[in-house]
């Protein structure tokens, strides 16, 4: 019977029918059919599910003004027991209690369902003093997030807000390296990634900068509105997919607009290590350059140059990218056109991909890829088919295989997987040329050839 804890009318009005269905099981199919004919369980335009609600400008939740996924009651659905796979998640399989994504292991849930014992068997075991049937919740894993306090908020020019985050108890924060980013839990449905722009040697705080994106998905807008000084927030531990190359003899750092944030951390780390580098900061106008004064007073300030189009000092890419020599590495972050221009010039000057490092904030223009169907072979020999309309990650998840996916755009690197064999058409913006020899980003990359098999370490 189609009832819901939030539907009190249904709970009371359908009580006799539920009693009949539970006590005379043979009547259940007939009662369910009558329930369908009566129209019970149809869409309710007033009562909304949580996933049909959105956070409003005022900070409250309300029904979404946008189209939501909805479908009518499928009265002609012929469900067969053999076609259904039920999963249950007893206490040991429950997700962690932190406000951060936690994957549910469906295969483990199916095994748990198949291993369930009857109520009678449970009572017998309990009476005998046995404990092997008890599902005791244990969460001994390390928390994926840190509770922090917004210690300082600085309104900068160019719609940029700078945040200084400290530990609740004032203790030193976990170590991090330049190029790392933080997953910020802005609100339950807004998990956003921001590059760290402080000094890695300073463990008293984490620093980030957030550019307001009016046409974005709402995360930056909400964050700039609610992240006030004194607010307690949840932040992931530092995650680094954009680290410095330790063997580089010269590091050229290019930061356009908000993309200069990781370059500031790079400058701190390179200077502390006594390594040679140059930092070039670009913005369209000096008035909108949120980091115009951030280099002043830094021990590495003389290694930085500022380039503002309205001041006639726009970056001359052809003159600042020298011919390639072994040991020179280029790091770039900023608007897509800016990054593409620098990377194209570097390749023209002979730089191999292994010497080029880029961090994208948005998906750049891509070629018109052609998707081929292919197969993924797992460690146990199982093969998962990937259709032309699926990503590798979607196909694996549909097959009940756990895959951690965050951005789905090939930007964050969370869904990377070790490649054992096969030729991959890499469509990510994270992996270096060397990493691509043994690694694949599941949310975007695919087999290069039609009907090919990629063997992955899963």
N, C-alpha and C positions, 0 to 999 in steps of 0.2 A: 504494500500500500504506500502511496506517495505522501508521506508526512514529513514534517520538518520541525525541529525544536523551536524555531521562530514562528511557526504557524500554530498558535494555540487553538484557533478555531478548528483546524483540522485534527489536532490531537484529541479534542473532545468529541467532535461530531463523528469521527471515524472509529472511535473506541470499540463499538460493538463489532464492526467488521474486522478490526485487527484481532479481536478476541476470537472470532470465528475462524479466521485464517490460521491463527496459531494453534488452536485447539482441534480444529478439523482440517488438517492440511489439504484434504482432497477438495475443499471448497476454495482454496486460495486462487487457483487459476480463474475460476468463474468470477469470484469477487473482484479480482484485478481487472478483468474485462469490463465488468459493470462500472468499476471506478473510472476506467478510460472513457466509457460511453457517457458518463455523467460529467466529463470534462475536468475532473479533479486533476491537479498537477500541471495544468496549463500555465503559460507564462503569466506572471502577475506584473502589471505595469507600474504598480505602486511600490510593492516590496522589492528591494534590490539585494542582490548578492554583494558581498564586500568587493569583489573584483569588478563590479559595475559602478563603483564609486570613485570619485577623483578628489584630490586635494584642491581646494579653491584658493583664490587670492587671499581670502580672509583667514586661511589656516584651518578651516573646517572641511569635513568630508560631505559630499553631496552627489546625487546621481549625475553621471557624466552627460555633458551636452553633446558628446560625440557618439557616433554609432558604436554599439557594443555587440559582441558576438552573442547571438540568440537563436534558438531553434525551438520549434513547437514540439509538443509531446508526440513521440513516434508510436502511434497506436498499432501499427502493423508490424512492429518489430517482433521477430520470432527468435527469442533468445533460447539457446541450447546450453545446457550445463557444460558440455564438452568444449564449447567455444569460449568459455569464460575462464579467466585466470585471476583468482582473487589473491591479493597480498595483504598481509596484516603486519603491523609494526609494533610488536610488544616493547616493553620498556628498554631492553638492551639495544634495540634498533632505533630508538627515538633520537631525533636530531638534537644537537647541542642547544642550550637555552639562550644563545647569544643572538643579538640582532644583526645577523650576517648570514648570507646564503648557506644552507646545509643540504647536501644532496641526500635524497632518499634512495636506498639500495633496494630496487624492486625485486631483484633476484633473491636477495636475502628475505624480503617480505613474503615471497611466494613459498620459499622453504619453510618459513615460520608458520604459514597457513597449513601447509601439508603436515607439519609436525605437531599440530594442535591436538591435545587430548580432550576427552569428553569431560563434562562437569563431574560426572561420577568418579572418573579416574583421578581427577584433580583432588576431590574430597578424600578419596582413599589414601593418596600419597600424603596429603596434609595431615591426616589422622595418624599416619605411621611415623611422622617426624621427618620424612624425606624433604629435601630442598631442591632436588634437581629439576623440578617442574616449575619453580618460581621464576618469574621474570622481574629481576631486580634492576632498577635503573642505575647505571654507573656512568658518570661523565668525568673520566680522569684525563681526558685530552686537554691540551693547552688551549686556552681561549684564542680564537682567531682574531679577536678585536681587543683593543685597549680602551678603557673609559678614560676620557681626557676632558680638560677644561679649556674653553676658548679664553685664553689669557689676554690676548690683545687683538683688536680689529682696527686696521688702518684703511681708511677710504683713500684710494689713489685716483689719479686721473685715468681717462680712457676706460671707464666702467670696470675698473679692477679693484677688488678688495683683497687685502693681505691679512692672513690669519696666523697668529702664533698660538700653538697648542702645547699644553703642558700636562704632565701626569697629575691625577687627582691628589696623590699624596706627595707630590713634589719630587719624587724619586727620579733617578736617571732613566731615560727611555732606552728601548732596545737599539743596538747598533744598526747603522745603515750606511750605505755607500752611495756616492753621487750617481744620479740617473734613476734613483728609486722613485716610486710613487706611492701614494696612500689611497686605499679605498675608503671613502668617507660615507658613512651612513647619514645622509641628509634627512631622510624620512624613510619609513618602511619600504616604499616603492622607488626610492631614489638612492641608489648606490652609485657614487661617482668617483672617478679616478683623477687625482691631481698630483702633478710632479712636485717633489720636494725641492725647495729652493734655498734652504739654509745651509749651515756649515755642518758637514757630517761629523766633525770632531766635537760639536756642541751637543751633548746628550740631554741638556736641560729642556729642550723644546723641539718641536717640529714646526716648520714654516711652509706655508703654501700660499698661492695666489689664485684667485678665481675671477675669470672674466665673465661678465654678464652677457649671456647670449639670448637676446629677446626671441629669436626664432628657434631656439633649441628645444629640448624636451622638458624643460622646466626645472632641472636640477640646480643650475647656477642661480636662477631667479629666486627659487625658494631658499637656497643657502644664504644668499646675500640678505635676505629678509629676516631669517630667524636665527642665524649664527651670531648672537650677540655676546659681548664679553661676559664671562661667568657661566655661560651655558655649558652643560655637560653633554658630551658627544661620544659616539663610538667610532673608532678609527682602526683600520687594519694595521698590522705590523708592516713595516716597509717591504715593498715588493719591487725587485729590480729586473727589468728586461732590457735595460739601456745602459749597461755598465761601461766604464772606460776600458780601453785596451791597455793592459799593463805594460806591454812591450813598446808602445808608441814613443818615438823620439820627439815628435811634434804633434800636438793636438790642436786642430783648428775648430773653434766653437762658433757656430752660427745660430743666433737666436732672433727670430722675428716676432715682435709683439710679445704676447704671453708665452711664446715658445722659448723665451730666454730663461725661464725658471730653472730647468734642469742644468742650463749652462752655468748659472751662478754656483750651483753645488759643485759642478765639475771644476770651476775655477778655484774654489776653496780646496778641493781635494788635490788637484794638480799642484797648486802653490805649496801646500803643506808637504808634499812629497818632493818638492824641488824640481819638478818636471817642466819642460818647455811647452808653452801654449799661447794662443792668441784668442781673444773673445771679441766677436763682432756683433753688436746689438743694433737691430734695425726697427724702425717704426715709420709710419707714413708721415706723422707730424710730431714735432717735439712736444706740443701741448698734450698729445695723447699718449706719450711715452711714459708708462707707469713706472718704469725702472730707470728713469733718467738720472736720478741721484743715488741709486743703490750701490754704485761702484765707488763712490767717493769715500775716502778713508780706508778702503780695503788695501791690504798689502800688495795686492795684484792689480790695482787700479791702472797702472801704466801699461798693462798688457791688454787693455780694453780700448775699443774704439766704438763711437756712436755714429749711426747713419740715419739721418732724417730726410725724407724726400722734400719736405717743404723748406728745408734749410739749405738745399743744394748739395747735401752730402750723402745722397743715396749710395748704397753699397754698389761698387763697381765689381761685379762678380768675376769678370775676366782678369782683373788685376790682383784680386785677393786669393784666388785659388792657384797656387803655384804648380808647375809641372810635377808629376808624381815622382816621389823618391821613396824607397823602402823605409818604412817607419813613420810616415806621415799618415795620420788618421783624421778624418773629417766627421764632425758631429753636427747635425742640423735638426732644428725643430721650429715650427712656425706655420704660417698659412701654406696651403698646398702649392700654390704657384711659386712662392718664395723657395720652398724646399725643392721643388722640381727643377727650378732654374739652377740652383747650386749643385744638385746631384748630377744634372745633365752636363754642366760645365766640368765637374770633376771627372766624369767618365771620359769626356772629350780630351782632358789633360792626362789620361792614361791611368786613372785610379781604378783598381780592381774593386769589386763589390765588397771584398773582405775589409777594405780600408774605409768603407762608407757606413755611417751609422745614422739612422733617422728614427725619430719618434713622431708619429702622426697623431693629431687630435681628431681628425675626421678622415673619412675614406676619400682618397683622391680619385680623380678621374681614372677609370680603368678601361682596358681594351674590351671589346665585345667577346667575352669568353664563350666558348662552346662547351657545354656540359656533355660528358659521356657517361653512360652507366658503367659501374665497375663494382668490384667486390673487395671487401676487407676480410683478411684472414687473421683470426685471433690466435693466441698462443696455444689454445687447446685444439686447434684445427677447425673450429667453427668458422663458417663464412657468412658474412652479412652483406646482402645486396644493397647497393646505393643507386637509386634511380636518378634520372637527369634532373628531377625536381627537388632532390634532397641534398643536404650537405652530409658529409661523413658523420658529423656529430649527431645530426637528427636521425640518421639511419641507425646508428649505434644505440641511441636512447630509445628509439622505437623497438629495438630488439631486446630491451631490458638491460642494457649495459650502461653503467654509470659513466657519464662524461661531464666534467665541470665546464660550463660555458658561461661567459660573462658578457662580452661585447657583441659576439656573433658577426663581427666585421673584420676579423683578422688583425685587430689593433692591439689587444691586450696580452695575448700569449698564454692565457690561462689554460686553453684546451690543447696545448702542445702535447705531442705523443711521439715516442721513439719509433722510427721507421726501420724495420728489419730488412725488407726488400721491396722492390717495385720502383717505378718511375713516377714522381709526383709533379703535378703542375702547381707550383707554389703561388698562392694568391694572397699571402699575408704581408703585413708591413712590420713584422717583428724580428724574424729570424735573419741572421747573417747568411752569407753564401756558404760558409763552413757549416753552420748549424743545419742548413737545409739538406745536407748530405745524409743526415741521420735523424732528422726531426720533421714533423708535419704539424701544421695548425689545422685541427679537425673542422673548425666551423666554416672554413673557406676553401682550403686546398683540396685537390681531387687527383685521381689517377690521370696521367697524361694521355694514355691510350684507351680507346673504347674496349670495354669488357676486360680490362686488365685487372690484376689482383695485387693489392697492396697488403703486405704482411706487417702488422703493427704489434708492438709489445704491449698487448692488452690481455 
